[in-house]
């Protein structure tokens, strides 16, 4: 049975090989004329420069945490070798997370020009390139994730040690999401407010100095940031399931139960690879249906594989239903998100209609839509938790019930390769549209890229809903592993320290959101002033004879993102350790519970409100309520500007906040036990 453990890392390698094949196919595609190549190079160089600078800035943080793990865990376990091994896993997790973002963004910034060029030949060639670029990110994320977890478990055979891998993944993910989100929204807000409203020029107009920074931001936020986000969810769900195996099973059953989440993830990769071959569209067909078809086929294949894997390894049908509950909940949350954020449905159309009376009513309507949109996803998450627990807690076995919840998270993320591919294709299509505009390509090209971009907005919103749902289940599974690690059978809600922790935890997503929103506001202010300065001081910009200083705007976004991401990132690591050390493990449990509830609600609200505002603007730009240039359009642009940091900075980052605080608590659980015994 031990040799079967090799299957998981081998399937991880298969994902990486498939990603390499797709990347080679993209490299060989036509990258267009000289002007397109020049624009593509500017976007690529800006994105890679930001990412390299971000990773260099994080090097000190990573090394400090590695030392803290070696000393803290070593002292608590009375074995510095265990602390050292945990630190090694942490470093590998951080490197793999950074590598996933780097590779995904490197290919995405090459696929954009090739997508624009392919659009000359029609919808299907353009979709094929854009989706292949997204699939590279998806396959690299799941490939590195499963390879890392599989190999480290083979080496150490200790869930407590490989928790370090999840901590490394989460740490880099938070900084990548926050930093990328600040970068992209500073550029986007500056480009929109000065370009569209003040100067009255179209989106992606080459006369706008912030346009290259905006296109770079699409990649650093929605490719590298999103990839790192789901990388740590994917890794966290598998590791949480492994950690919960040991209190639930005994003897040979433990190894078989460990194999279950690993092999589900592995066969999920196979299902995702097969699903990519069904993303095809005939000329004049619906690209959205093609993406849905690929996702659905991958999901069905995973359900079939899970049934046979579970029968083979545990023989307990309840675990299969737990896996299905998670997978179905993920798909349904995506559909609910689509309803609240797509221009084809009433919520977005209502926001657009409210824009006729100005920005205030647009914002009020968008806030209401975002708040209302929390209800159904929360109900679906609650149902998935209840079903997973009830069908798995055989004969009242609580430990097996908790393992079932972890399997639901693994099931939801089982087809992450396909889900990420669909999500990451959007920024590539968006960039392709920008390049088509700046390179003066034919209108037929822009029509195709606009269509793909519009679908990409919806798939991005669905991806955010999926990420939030998976974050909730993953955090809950990690929370269960934490309570087991600190020997808590229950958390006493009448305890003053627990209540204090609960309130502090409930507050943290609000403080975190305030810090990240404020960071976007500060960076956007600098960007707006710079764009205004260039319009004012550089002769001939508006006439098209003068060349804007794109590099200066890229530098403003880069510097602001690197500076402003530090405090929110450190907050997520320091606060749980401080509460656990000072108030104790039970109070920390209260903090994690409070952060989980308010964090999930805030994340859904912000992501959906932002997505709805964005598509309300695009709905008006499509001709509704008078179209572009009207007061309704100006109001919708203001609403979209408010929604930008909601959906692309604060909202997505909260997912990682709640998971990172939980995995920090789990990794440092031995230290809290040690301090409790001493004091």
Buried (B, 14 or more C-beta within 10 A) or exposed (E): EEEBBEBBBEBBBBBBEBBBEBBEBBEEBBBBEEBBBBBBBBBBBBBBBBBEBBBEBBEEBBEEBBEBBBBBBBBBBEEBEBBBBBBBBBBBBBBBBBBBBBBBBBBBBBBBBBBBBBBBEBBBBBBBBBBBBBBBBBBBBBBBBBBBBBBBBEEBEBBBBBBBBBBBBBBBBBBBBBBBBBBBBBBBBBBBBBBBEEBEBEBBBBBBBBBBBBBBBBBBBBBBBBBBBBBBBBBBBBBBBBBBBBBBBEEEBBBBBBBBBBBBBBBBBBBBBBBBEBBBBEEEEBBBEBBBBBBBBBBBBBBEBBBEBBEEBBEBBBBBBBBBBBBBBBBBBBEBBBBBBBBEBEBBBBBBBBBBBBBEBBBBBBBBBBBBBBEBBBEBBEBBBEBBBBBBBBEEBBBBBBBBBBBBBBBBBBBBBBBBBBBBBBBBBBBBBBBBBBBEBEEEBBBBBBBBBBBBBBBBBBBBBBBBBBBBBBBBBBBBBBBBBBEBEEBEEEBEBBBBBBEBBBBBBEEBBEBBBEBBBBBBBBBBEBBBEBBEEBEEBBEEEBEBBBBBBBBBBBBBBBBBBBEBBEBBBEBBBEBBBEBBBBBBBBBBBBBBBBBBBBBBBBBBBBBBBBBBBBBBBBEBBEEBEBBBBBBBBBBBBBBBBBBBBBBBBBBBBBBBBBBBBBBBBBBBBBBBEEE
